[in-house]
Amino acid sequence: MHYTPPHASWVNQIELFFSILQRKVIRNGDFDSREDLIAKLLAFISDYDQTAKPFAWTYSGDSPQGGLMEADHASGISARRH
């Protein structure tokens, strides 16, 4: 049996992507309609796919509880289109 620590889970990577999506597109977004929201989400994902870099995970190992995981990911993608 192989033990995968929770801080190494692929689910964390998905959660991190949705966090980026929320910060860059959804939060403070200005959407005229549902279709506008969908178009901006798809445009962001398309741009993100072109410039995405691997996440550099760090883990101090001090304690399995409480916010010891971090991902260093700098993305200069703007969600707003004018």
N, C-alpha and C positions, 0 to 999 in steps of 0.2 A: 504494500500500500504506500502511496506517495501522498504526503501532506503538503497542501498548498496554503501558505499563510494568507489570511484574509486581505492583508495589505497588498498582495500580489495578484489579486483576482482581476480577471478581464472585465468584470462588472464595474470595477472602479474606473476603468478607462472609458466605459460607456457613460458613467455618471459624470466624469470630467468633461466629455464632449458635450453633453447636454447642459452642463454648467456654462461652458463657453458660449454655446448657442443662446442660452438665456441672457447672458451678459451682453453679447455683441448684437443680438437681433431683437429679442422679445422685450427686454426691459427698456423702458423709455422709447419704445417703438411707436411709430406713427403709421398706422395702417388704415387705409380707406375702406377696405373690405376684407373678407375672408380670402378672396383670391389674391389680394395684394400681400397679405401675410404669407400665403403659400409661396408666392413668387419670390418674396424677399428671403424666405427660408431656403428655397431651392438655389437661389443665387449665392447665398452665403455658403451653403454646402459645396457648391461647385467651385467657388473661389478657395475655400478651405482645403478641398481635396488637392488643388494645384500647389498649395504652399505648405501643406502640413508637414510637420517634423515629428519624429518620435518623442514621446514624453520621457523626460529624465526623472525617474522616480528616486526619491531619497526616503530613507527610513532610519530613524535614530536607534531603534531597537530597545529603547529604555523601558517602554511599557506598551502593551498591546491596546491600551485604552487612550482615547482622547486626542485626536488631531495630530498624530505624529507623522502622518503621511503628507507628502507634498509632491506636486508635479510642477516642474519648471517648464512652462510652455509659453513662449512669447509669440503672439500672433498679431500682426499689424493689420488684419483684415477689417475693413469697415463694413458694417451691415447696411448702412444707409446708401441709397443710390439716388442721385439727382440728375 
